[in-house]
Amino acid sequence: MSPVISPTTGTLVGVSSSSLEQPVKAIAEEIVTSLTTKEIAFDIYNEEWPSQFEGYTDIWIVGGDGTLNRFINQYKHATQPLSLFRAGSGNDLHDMLFKDLSVEEQLTRALTEKVVLVDVGLCNEQLFLVGAGIGFDGAIVYDLLGKKRLAGKASYVPAIIKNLMGYTEKLCEVIVNELLIRQDCFAISVANVKRYAGEYMVAPNASITDGLLDVSIAGKISPLKRIKFLTMLSKGEHLNLPFVNYQQASRVSVHCAIPLHAHLDGEYLKSDWFDIRLAEKKLAFSGTRFE
């Protein structure tokens, strides 16, 4: 489990980070050194996270999109500003909010700058920040279960190639903006940010602060056209393709006669029904370079 570091008015307590893998360990140690030098009290949690965070001013997480997703779902009632330090296999949210800030720059901004409020998605009562992928996307994440993931899209390439050739479209009913779409679907993406899955520009028009989700439905695609689709997807040039239905909405539902592979921020799930909407609450992030 990735470390959670919380500035607090108490004294330093916590567990050793000696068992952590690089780069998580290096980043955690840099944060600890900096806060200690600044004489800012904090707690660090690694092996076990606490039951609640009452009394803390901020919550800093060292990890990636998946670590943050697990955190916001475990602590749905936490209200402290969050800061995510880049150390995951998927870092799409960090790269959007914090860009190329160094650890020390991000730490300093988190202690001094105003927070940014961002939209939060909700799928079958599970929160997400980056996006939900159903069908092709979910099958890729399923194939990666139990395997060590590398940073960026390197981990995804073998699973992408396999499913480009082998994934079979499923007949789905999608309701978006009061319109019923019933068709064979290759991939359904509901995005809160512009890109995910390591550099794929899934939703080039998306904004995490606009109060909308970007929905793209890719219909039946031949294997050769799938390669073209993926190439255009990586550049964000796929939305006008004839087999892609793109809309912005605050809510979308997806139903299929059989359970579909899916993911939320890269975390796997499977269901025959997906109720996806924006959550009522927003999350606060500190130390960002988001504009």
Phi and psi in degrees as GROMACS dihedral restraints (atoms count N, CA, C in turn):
[ dihedral_restraints ]
;  ai    aj    ak    al  type     phi  dphi    fc
    3     4     5     6     1   -74.5    20    10
    4     5     6     7     1   153.6    20    10
    6     7     8     9     1   -74.5    20    10
    7     8     9    10     1   147.3    20    10
    9    10    11    12     1  -116.8    20    10
   10    11    12    13     1   126.5    20    10
   12    13    14    15     1  -117.9    20    10
   13    14    15    16     1   126.3    20    10
   15    16    17    18     1  -126.5    20    10
   16    17    18    19     1   113.8    20    10
   18    19    20    21     1   -60.7    20    10
   19    20    21    22     1   138.8    20    10
   21    22    23    24     1  -151.4    20    10
   22    23    24    25     1   171.3    20    10
   24    25    26    27     1   -87.8    20    10
   25    26    27    28     1    -1.9    20    10
   27    28    29    30     1   -88.4    20    10
   28    29    30    31     1  -164.1    20    10
   30    31    32    33     1   -99.6    20    10
   31    32    33    34     1   165.1    20    10
   33    34    35    36     1   -67.7    20    10
   34    35    36    37     1   123.4    20    10
   36    37    38    39     1  -136.7    20    10
   37    38    39    40     1   171.7    20    10
   39    40    41    42     1   141.9    20    10
   40    41    42    43     1  -168.9    20    10
   42    43    44    45     1  -112.5    20    10
   43    44    45    46     1   162.0    20    10
   45    46    47    48     1   -68.7    20    10
   46    47    48    49     1   144.0    20    10
   48    49    50    51     1   -97.8    20    10
   49    50    51    52     1    15.9    20    10
   51    52    53    54     1   -66.8    20    10
   52    53    54    55     1   -21.8    20    10
   54    55    56    57     1   -88.1    20    10
   55    56    57    58     1    -3.4    20    10
   57    58    59    60     1   -74.5    20    10
   58    59    60    61     1   149.5    20    10
   60    61    62    63     1   -84.2    20    10
   61    62    63    64     1   155.7    20    10
   63    64    65    66     1   -72.9    20    10
   64    65    66    67     1   146.5    20    10
   66    67    68    69     1   -89.6    20    10
   67    68    69    70     1     2.4    20    10
   69    70    71    72     1   -58.0    20    10
   70    71    72    73     1   -45.4    20    10
   72    73    74    75     1   -61.0    20    10
   73    74    75    76     1   -45.4    20    10
   75    76    77    78     1   -63.1    20    10
   76    77    78    79     1   -42.2    20    10
   78    79    80    81     1   -67.8    20    10
   79    80    81    82     1   -43.4    20    10
   81    82    83    84     1   -59.9    20    10
   82    83    84    85     1   -42.8    20    10
   84    85    86    87     1   -66.0    20    10
   85    86    87    88     1   -37.1    20    10
   87    88    89    90     1   -64.9    20    10
   88    89    90    91     1   -40.6    20    10
   90    91    92    93     1   -65.5    20    10
   91    92    93    94     1   -45.4    20    10
   93    94    95    96     1   -59.7    20    10
   94    95    96    97     1   -45.1    20    10
   96    97    98    99     1   -61.5    20    10
   97    98    99   100     1   -44.1    20    10
   99   100   101   102     1   -66.0    20    10
  100   101   102   103     1   -45.4    20    10
  102   103   104   105     1   -65.8    20    10
  103   104   105   106     1   -37.1    20    10
  105   106   107   108     1   -64.9    20    10
  106   107   108   109     1   -43.7    20    10
  108   109   110   111     1   -61.5    20    10
  109   110   111   112     1   -38.5    20    10
  111   112   113   114     1   -79.2    20    10
  112   113   114   115     1    -2.7    20    10
  114   115   116   117     1    58.5    20    10
  115   116   117   118     1    41.4    20    10
  117   118   119   120     1  -103.9    20    10
  118   119   120   121     1   120.4    20    10
  120   121   122   123     1   -71.8    20    10
  121   122   123   124     1   145.5    20    10
  123   124   125   126     1  -159.3    20    10
  124   125   126   127     1   165.1    20    10
  126   127   128   129     1  -118.7    20    10
  127   128   129   130     1   149.4    20    10
  129   130   131   132     1  -127.4    20    10
  130   131   132   133     1   131.5    20    10
  132   133   134   135     1  -121.0    20    10
  133   134   135   136     1   133.0    20    10
  135   136   137   138     1  -126.5    20    10
  136   137   138   139     1   -71.4    20    10
  138   139   140   141     1   -64.2    20    10
  139   140   141   142     1   -39.2    20    10
  141   142   143   144     1  -135.0    20    10
  142   143   144   145     1   131.8    20    10
  144   145   146   147     1   -85.3    20    10
  145   146   147   148     1   152.3    20    10
  147   148   149   150     1   -71.3    20    10
  148   149   150   151     1   167.7    20    10
  150   151   152   153     1   -73.0    20    10
  151   152   153   154     1   -27.0    20    10
  153   154   155   156     1  -158.6    20    10
  154   155   156   157     1   168.5    20    10
  156   157   158   159     1  -120.2    20    10
  157   158   159   160     1    32.5    20    10
  159   160   161   162     1   -62.2    20    10
  160   161   162   163     1   133.6    20    10
  162   163   164   165     1    96.4    20    10
  163   164   165   166     1    -9.1    20    10
  165   166   167   168     1   -91.4    20    10
  166   167   168   169     1   149.3    20    10
  168   169   170   171     1   -90.7    20    10
  169   170   171   172     1   -34.2    20    10
  171   172   173   174     1  -144.2    20    10
  172   173   174   175     1   161.2    20    10
  174   175   176   177     1  -130.9    20    10
  175   176   177   178     1   120.9    20    10
  177   178   179   180     1  -112.7    20    10
  178   179   180   181     1   132.1    20    10
  180   181   182   183     1  -119.2    20    10
  181   182   183   184     1   129.5    20    10
  183   184   185   186     1  -101.4    20    10
  184   185   186   187     1   111.0    20    10
  186   187   188   189     1   166.6    20    10
  187   188   189   190     1  -152.1    20    10
  189   190   191   192     1  -127.9    20    10
  190   191   192   193     1  -161.2    20    10
  192   193   194   195     1   -58.4    20    10
  193   194   195   196     1   -42.5    20    10
  195   196   197   198     1   -66.3    20    10
  196   197   198   199     1   -40.9    20    10
  198   199   200   201     1   -61.4    20    10
  199   200   201   202     1   -45.1    20    10
  201   202   203   204     1   -64.3    20    10
  202   203   204   205     1   -39.4    20    10
  204   205   206   207     1   -61.4    20    10
  205   206   207   208     1   -44.2    20    10
  207   208   209   210     1   -64.1    20    10
  208   209   210   211     1   -36.6    20    10
  210   211   212   213     1   -66.6    20    10
  211   212   213   214     1   -50.5    20    10
  213   214   215   216     1   -67.2    20    10
  214   215   216   217     1   -24.2    20    10
  216   217   218   219     1   -83.2    20    10
  217   218   219   220     1   -29.5    20    10
  219   220   221   222     1   -76.1    20    10
  220   221   222   223     1   -31.8    20    10
  222   223   224   225     1  -121.8    20    10
  223   224   225   226     1    64.2    20    10
  225   226   227   228     1   -65.7    20    10
  226   227   228   229     1   -20.6    20    10
  228   229   230   231     1  -101.8    20    10
  229   230   231   232     1     3.8    20    10
  231   232   233   234     1   -68.4    20    10
  232   233   234   235     1   136.4    20    10
  234   235   236   237     1  -115.8    20    10
  235   236   237   238     1    -4.5    20    10
  237   238   239   240     1   -68.7    20    10
  238   239   240   241     1   149.2    20    10
  240   241   242   243     1   -60.1    20    10
  241   242   243   244     1   142.1    20    10
  243   244   245   246     1  -107.2    20    10
  244   245   246   247     1   151.4    20    10
  246   247   248   249     1  -139.1    20    10
  247   248   249   250     1   129.4    20    10
  249   250   251   252     1  -108.2    20    10
  250   251   252   253     1   118.9    20    10
  252   253   254   255     1   -96.4    20    10
  253   254   255   256     1   130.7    20    10
  255   256   257   258     1   -68.8    20    10
  256   257   258   259     1   110.2    20    10
  258   259   260   261     1  -160.1    20    10
  259   260   261   262     1    36.6    20    10
  261   262   263   264     1  -120.4    20    10
  262   263   264   265     1   176.7    20    10
  264   265   266   267     1   -79.5    20    10
  265   266   267   268     1   -26.7    20    10
  267   268   269   270     1  -120.0    20    10
  268   269   270   271     1   119.3    20    10
  270   271   272   273     1  -127.0    20    10
  271   272   273   274     1    31.9    20    10
  273   274   275   276     1   -64.5    20    10
  274   275   276   277     1   -42.3    20    10
  276   277   278   279     1   -66.9    20    10
  277   278   279   280     1   -43.4    20    10
  279   280   281   282     1   -59.3    20    10
  280   281   282   283     1   -46.6    20    10
  282   283   284   285     1   -64.7    20    10
  283   284   285   286     1   -27.8    20    10
  285   286   287   288     1   -79.3    20    10
  286   287   288   289     1   -44.7    20    10
  288   289   290   291     1   -82.3    20    10
  289   290   291   292     1   -38.4    20    10
  291   292   293   294     1  -111.2    20    10
  292   293   294   295     1   -12.4    20    10
  294   295   296   297     1    52.1    20    10
  295   296   297   298     1  -126.5    20    10
  297   298   299   300     1  -103.5    20    10
  298   299   300   301     1    25.6    20    10
  300   301   302   303     1   -61.7    20    10
  301   302   303   304     1   139.1    20    10
  303   304   305   306     1   -72.6    20    10
  304   305   306   307     1   167.0    20    10
  306   307   308   309     1   -58.0    20    10
  307   308   309   310     1   -45.7    20    10
  309   310   311   312     1   -66.5    20    10
  310   311   312   313     1   -39.9    20    10
  312   313   314   315     1   -63.9    20    10
  313   314   315   316     1   -44.0    20    10
  315   316   317   318     1   -65.1    20    10
  316   317   318   319     1   -42.0    20    10
  318   319   320   321     1   -60.0    20    10
  319   320   321   322     1   -46.2    20    10
  321   322   323   324     1   -63.3    20    10
  322   323   324   325     1   -43.3    20    10
  324   325   326   327     1   -65.1    20    10
  325   326   327   328     1   -37.7    20    10
  327   328   329   330     1   -63.2    20    10
  328   329   330   331     1   -30.0    20    10
  330   331   332   333     1   -84.8    20    10
  331   332   333   334     1   -17.6    20    10
  333   334   335   336     1  -125.8    20    10
  334   335   336   337     1   -26.8    20    10
  336   337   338   339     1   -90.7    20    10
  337   338   339   340     1   163.6    20    10
  339   340   341   342     1   -70.2    20    10
  340   341   342   343     1   155.6    20    10
  342   343   344   345     1   -83.4    20    10
  343   344   345   346     1   159.5    20    10
  345   346   347   348     1  -114.5    20    10
  346   347   348   349     1   131.4    20    10
  348   349   350   351     1   -93.3    20    10
  349   350   351   352     1   131.8    20    10
  351   352   353   354     1  -125.5    20    10
  352   353   354   355     1   155.5    20    10
  354   355   356   357     1   -70.1    20    10
  355   356   357   358     1   151.4    20    10
  357   358   359   360     1  -126.9    20    10
  358   359   360   361     1   130.4    20    10
  360   361   362   363     1   -88.7    20    10
  361   362   363   364     1   159.1    20    10
  363   364   365   366     1  -137.3    20    10
  364   365   366   367     1   122.0    20    10
  366   367   368   369     1  -126.8    20    10
  367   368   369   370     1   116.0    20    10
  369   370   371   372     1    49.6    20    10
  370   371   372   373     1    41.8    20    10
  372   373   374   375     1    71.0    20    10
  373   374   375   376     1    10.5    20    10
  375   376   377   378     1  -105.0    20    10
  376   377   378   379     1   131.9    20    10
  378   379   380   381     1   -78.0    20    10
  379   380   381   382     1   150.5    20    10
  381   382   383   384     1  -147.9    20    10
  382   383   384   385     1   157.1    20    10
  384   385   386   387     1  -116.8    20    10
  385   386   387   388     1   -37.0    20    10
  387   388   389   390     1   -86.6    20    10
  388   389   390   391     1   -58.6    20    10
  390   391   392   393     1   173.8    20    10
  391   392   393   394     1   169.1    20    10
  393   394   395   396     1  -115.5    20    10
  394   395   396   397     1   134.3    20    10
  396   397   398   399     1  -124.3    20    10
  397   398   399   400     1   129.6    20    10
  399   400   401   402     1  -124.2    20    10
  400   401   402   403     1   135.0    20    10
  402   403   404   405     1    95.3    20    10
  403   404   405   406     1  -119.7    20    10
  405   406   407   408     1   -53.6    20    10
  406   407   408   409     1   -48.3    20    10
  408   409   410   411     1   -58.4    20    10
  409   410   411   412     1   -46.6    20    10
  411   412   413   414     1   -64.7    20    10
  412   413   414   415     1   -36.4    20    10
  414   415   416   417     1   -64.1    20    10
  415   416   417   418     1   -35.3    20    10
  417   418   419   420     1   -64.6    20    10
  418   419   420   421     1   -47.0    20    10
  420   421   422   423     1   -63.3    20    10
  421   422   423   424     1   -38.0    20    10
  423   424   425   426     1   -59.7    20    10
  424   425   426   427     1   -43.2    20    10
  426   427   428   429     1   -66.6    20    10
  427   428   429   430     1   -19.0    20    10
  429   430   431   432     1   -92.9    20    10
  430   431   432   433     1    -4.1    20    10
  432   433   434   435     1   -58.9    20    10
  433   434   435   436     1   131.3    20    10
  435   436   437   438     1    80.3    20    10
  436   437   438   439     1     0.9    20    10
  438   439   440   441     1  -107.3    20    10
  439   440   441   442     1   146.4    20    10
  441   442   443   444     1   -70.6    20    10
  442   443   444   445     1   128.6    20    10
  444   445   446   447     1   -99.0    20    10
  445   446   447   448     1   139.8    20    10
  447   448   449   450     1   -94.8    20    10
  448   449   450   451     1   161.6    20    10
  450   451   452   453     1   -68.4    20    10
  451   452   453   454     1   151.5    20    10
  453   454   455   456     1    75.0    20    10
  454   455   456   457     1  -153.7    20    10
  456   457   458   459     1   -95.3    20    10
  457   458   459   460     1     4.1    20    10
  459   460   461   462     1   -58.3    20    10
  460   461   462   463     1   -39.5    20    10
  462   463   464   465     1   -66.4    20    10
  463   464   465   466     1   -27.4    20    10
  465   466   467   468     1   -85.3    20    10
  466   467   468   469     1   -21.0    20    10
  468   469   470   471     1   -56.8    20    10
  469   470   471   472     1   -51.0    20    10
  471   472   473   474     1   -60.0    20    10
  472   473   474   475     1   -41.4    20    10
  474   475   476   477     1   -68.6    20    10
  475   476   477   478     1   -35.2    20    10
  477   478   479   480     1   -63.8    20    10
  478   479   480   481     1   -47.3    20    10
  480   481   482   483     1   -60.6    20    10
  481   482   483   484     1   -44.8    20    10
  483   484   485   486     1   -58.4    20    10
  484   485   486   487     1   -47.6    20    10
  486   487   488   489     1   -80.6    20    10
  487   488   489   490     1   -23.2    20    10
  489   490   491   492     1   -59.3    20    10
  490   491   492   493     1   -39.7    20    10
  492   493   494   495     1   -88.8    20    10
  493   494   495   496     1   -32.0    20    10
  495   496   497   498     1  -109.7    20    10
  496   497   498   499     1   -13.7    20    10
  498   499   500   501     1   -72.9    20    10
  499   500   501   502     1   134.7    20    10
  501   502   503   504     1  -103.8    20    10
  502   503   504   505     1   129.7    20    10
  504   505   506   507     1   -59.5    20    10
  505   506   507   508     1   148.3    20    10
  507   508   509   510     1  -118.0    20    10
  508   509   510   511     1   140.7    20    10
  510   511   512   513     1   -71.5    20    10
  511   512   513   514     1   119.4    20    10
  513   514   515   516     1  -126.5    20    10
  514   515   516   517     1   154.1    20    10
  516   517   518   519     1  -111.7    20    10
  517   518   519   520     1   119.2    20    10
  519   520   521   522     1  -117.4    20    10
  520   521   522   523     1   127.9    20    10
  522   523   524   525     1  -111.7    20    10
  523   524   525   526     1   118.7    20    10
  525   526   527   528     1  -144.3    20    10
  526   527   528   529     1   130.7    20    10
  528   529   530   531     1    52.4    20    10
  529   530   531   532     1    41.7    20    10
  531   532   533   534     1    65.2    20    10
  532   533   534   535     1    14.4    20    10
  534   535   536   537     1  -107.2    20    10
  535   536   537   538     1   129.3    20    10
  537   538   539   540     1   -92.3    20    10
  538   539   540   541     1   122.2    20    10
  540   541   542   543     1  -114.5    20    10
  541   542   543   544     1   117.8    20    10
  543   544   545   546     1  -119.3    20    10
  544   545   546   547     1   109.8    20    10
  546   547   548   549     1  -163.3    20    10
  547   548   549   550     1   166.0    20    10
  549   550   551   552     1   -69.8    20    10
  550   551   552   553     1   131.5    20    10
  552   553   554   555     1  -121.2    20    10
  553   554   555   556     1   129.3    20    10
  555   556   557   558     1   -84.2    20    10
  556   557   558   559     1   -46.7    20    10
  558   559   560   561     1  -151.3    20    10
  559   560   561   562     1   137.0    20    10
  561   562   563   564     1  -122.0    20    10
  562   563   564   565     1   119.6    20    10
  564   565   566   567     1  -116.5    20    10
  565   566   567   568     1   131.4    20    10
  567   568   569   570     1  -122.3    20    10
  568   569   570   571     1   102.2    20    10
  570   571   572   573     1  -108.3    20    10
  571   572   573   574     1   143.3    20    10
  573   574   575   576     1  -105.5    20    10
  574   575   576   577     1   -14.3    20    10
  576   577   578   579     1  -132.3    20    10
  577   578   579   580     1   171.9    20    10
  579   580   581   582     1   -69.4    20    10
  580   581   582   583     1   -39.2    20    10
  582   583   584   585     1  -138.9    20    10
  583   584   585   586     1   153.0    20    10
  585   586   587   588     1  -154.1    20    10
  586   587   588   589     1   179.0    20    10
  588   589   590   591     1    63.1    20    10
  589   590   591   592     1    34.9    20    10
  591   592   593   594     1    70.4    20    10
  592   593   594   595     1    70.4    20    10
  594   595   596   597     1    89.1    20    10
  595   596   597   598     1     5.1    20    10
  597   598   599   600     1   -87.6    20    10
  598   599   600   601     1   120.3    20    10
  600   601   602   603     1   -83.1    20    10
  601   602   603   604     1    75.5    20    10
  603   604   605   606     1   -67.0    20    10
  604   605   606   607     1   -38.3    20    10
  606   607   608   609     1  -137.1    20    10
  607   608   609   610     1    80.7    20    10
  609   610   611   612     1   -62.8    20    10
  610   611   612   613     1   -19.2    20    10
  612   613   614   615     1   -97.0    20    10
  613   614   615   616     1     0.9    20    10
  615   616   617   618     1   -73.8    20    10
  616   617   618   619     1   150.6    20    10
  618   619   620   621     1  -140.3    20    10
  619   620   621   622     1   136.6    20    10
  621   622   623   624     1   -79.9    20    10
  622   623   624   625     1     2.9    20    10
  624   625   626   627     1  -126.0    20    10
  625   626   627   628     1    10.9    20    10
  627   628   629   630     1   -94.1    20    10
  628   629   630   631     1    -1.0    20    10
  630   631   632   633     1    72.5    20    10
  631   632   633   634     1    21.2    20    10
  633   634   635   636     1  -137.5    20    10
  634   635   636   637     1   153.6    20    10
  636   637   638   639     1  -107.3    20    10
  637   638   639   640     1   143.1    20    10
  639   640   641   642     1   -98.1    20    10
  640   641   642   643     1   115.6    20    10
  642   643   644   645     1  -108.0    20    10
  643   644   645   646     1   123.8    20    10
  645   646   647   648     1  -128.3    20    10
  646   647   648   649     1   129.7    20    10
  648   649   650   651     1  -117.7    20    10
  649   650   651   652     1   113.4    20    10
  651   652   653   654     1   -95.7    20    10
  652   653   654   655     1   122.2    20    10
  654   655   656   657     1   -81.6    20    10
  655   656   657   658     1  -151.1    20    10
  657   658   659   660     1   -70.9    20    10
  658   659   660   661     1   129.9    20    10
  660   661   662   663     1  -135.0    20    10
  661   662   663   664     1   132.5    20    10
  663   664   665   666     1   -69.7    20    10
  664   665   666   667     1   156.1    20    10
  666   667   668   669     1   -53.8    20    10
  667   668   669   670     1   -40.6    20    10
  669   670   671   672     1   -67.5    20    10
  670   671   672   673     1   -39.4    20    10
  672   673   674   675     1   -70.7    20    10
  673   674   675   676     1   -24.6    20    10
  675   676   677   678     1   -63.0    20    10
  676   677   678   679     1   -38.9    20    10
  678   679   680   681     1   -62.8    20    10
  679   680   681   682     1   -44.3    20    10
  681   682   683   684     1   -63.4    20    10
  682   683   684   685     1   -41.6    20    10
  684   685   686   687     1   -59.2    20    10
  685   686   687   688     1   -45.8    20    10
  687   688   689   690     1   -66.2    20    10
  688   689   690   691     1   -37.9    20    10
  690   691   692   693     1   -62.6    20    10
  691   692   693   694     1   -44.5    20    10
  693   694   695   696     1   -70.4    20    10
  694   695   696   697     1   -33.6    20    10
  696   697   698   699     1   -62.0    20    10
  697   698   699   700     1   -39.6    20    10
  699   700   701   702     1   -64.4    20    10
  700   701   702   703     1   -23.1    20    10
  702   703   704   705     1  -101.6    20    10
  703   704   705   706     1    -3.6    20    10
  705   706   707   708     1    73.5    20    10
  706   707   708   709     1    27.4    20    10
  708   709   710   711     1  -109.8    20    10
  709   710   711   712     1    20.4    20    10
  711   712   713   714     1   -97.3    20    10
  712   713   714   715     1   -12.7    20    10
  714   715   716   717     1   -66.6    20    10
  715   716   717   718     1   -24.1    20    10
  717   718   719   720     1   -98.1    20    10
  718   719   720   721     1     7.3    20    10
  720   721   722   723     1   -65.2    20    10
  721   722   723   724     1   146.9    20    10
  723   724   725   726     1   -63.2    20    10
  724   725   726   727     1   -24.4    20    10
  726   727   728   729     1   -97.6    20    10
  727   728   729   730     1     9.6    20    10
  729   730   731   732     1  -111.1    20    10
  730   731   732   733     1   127.0    20    10
  732   733   734   735     1  -106.0    20    10
  733   734   735   736     1   116.6    20    10
  735   736   737   738     1  -118.1    20    10
  736   737   738   739     1   131.8    20    10
  738   739   740   741     1  -147.8    20    10
  739   740   741   742     1   159.3    20    10
  741   742   743   744     1  -108.9    20    10
  742   743   744   745     1   137.1    20    10
  744   745   746   747     1  -156.7    20    10
  745   746   747   748     1   163.5    20    10
  747   748   749   750     1   -96.1    20    10
  748   749   750   751     1    -9.4    20    10
  750   751   752   753     1  -154.6    20    10
  751   752   753   754     1   144.0    20    10
  753   754   755   756     1  -150.1    20    10
  754   755   756   757     1   143.1    20    10
  756   757   758   759     1  -125.1    20    10
  757   758   759   760     1   145.6    20    10
  759   760   761   762     1  -131.4    20    10
  760   761   762   763     1   130.2    20    10
  762   763   764   765     1  -131.3    20    10
  763   764   765   766     1   142.2    20    10
  765   766   767   768     1  -141.2    20    10
  766   767   768   769     1   151.1    20    10
  768   769   770   771     1   -68.2    20    10
  769   770   771   772     1   -22.0    20    10
  771   772   773   774     1  -123.7    20    10
  772   773   774   775     1   154.6    20    10
  774   775   776   777     1   -62.9    20    10
  775   776   777   778     1   140.3    20    10
  777   778   779   780     1  -111.5    20    10
  778   779   780   781     1   144.7    20    10
  780   781   782   783     1   -68.3    20    10
  781   782   783   784     1   141.2    20    10
  783   784   785   786     1  -154.8    20    10
  784   785   786   787     1   173.1    20    10
  786   787   788   789     1  -151.1    20    10
  787   788   789   790     1   155.1    20    10
  789   790   791   792     1  -123.2    20    10
  790   791   792   793     1   115.2    20    10
  792   793   794   795     1    53.6    20    10
  793   794   795   796     1    33.9    20    10
  795   796   797   798     1    85.7    20    10
  796   797   798   799     1    -0.7    20    10
  798   799   800   801     1   -95.6    20    10
  799   800   801   802     1   126.5    20    10
  801   802   803   804     1   -73.2    20    10
  802   803   804   805     1   143.9    20    10
  804   805   806   807     1  -151.0    20    10
  805   806   807   808     1   166.1    20    10
  807   808   809   810     1  -142.9    20    10
  808   809   810   811     1   132.4    20    10
  810   811   812   813     1  -164.0    20    10
  811   812   813   814     1   163.8    20    10
  813   814   815   816     1  -101.2    20    10
  814   815   816   817     1     0.1    20    10
  816   817   818   819     1  -143.8    20    10
  817   818   819   820     1   129.9    20    10
  819   820   821   822     1  -129.4    20    10
  820   821   822   823     1   118.0    20    10
  822   823   824   825     1  -106.8    20    10
  823   824   825   826     1   108.4    20    10
  825   826   827   828     1  -118.2    20    10
  826   827   828   829     1   129.5    20    10
  828   829   830   831     1  -155.3    20    10
  829   830   831   832     1   171.6    20    10
  831   832   833   834     1   -79.3    20    10
  832   833   834   835     1   136.2    20    10
  834   835   836   837     1   -71.9    20    10
  835   836   837   838     1   157.7    20    10
  837   838   839   840     1   -67.6    20    10
  838   839   840   841     1   -33.2    20    10
  840   841   842   843     1   -90.6    20    10
  841   842   843   844     1   162.4    20    10
  843   844   845   846     1  -116.3    20    10
  844   845   846   847     1   159.8    20    10
  846   847   848   849     1  -107.7    20    10
  847   848   849   850     1   143.7    20    10
  849   850   851   852     1   -99.2    20    10
  850   851   852   853     1   132.8    20    10
  852   853   854   855     1  -121.1    20    10
  853   854   855   856     1   137.9    20    10
  855   856   857   858     1  -112.2    20    10
  856   857   858   859     1   154.2    20    10
  858   859   860   861     1    80.1    20    10
  859   860   861   862     1    17.0    20    10
  861   862   863   864     1   -84.2    20    10
  862   863   864   865     1   167.5    20    10
  864   865   866   867     1  -118.7    20    10
  865   866   867   868     1    23.5    20    10
  867   868   869   870     1   -73.1    20    10
  868   869   870   871     1   134.8    20    10
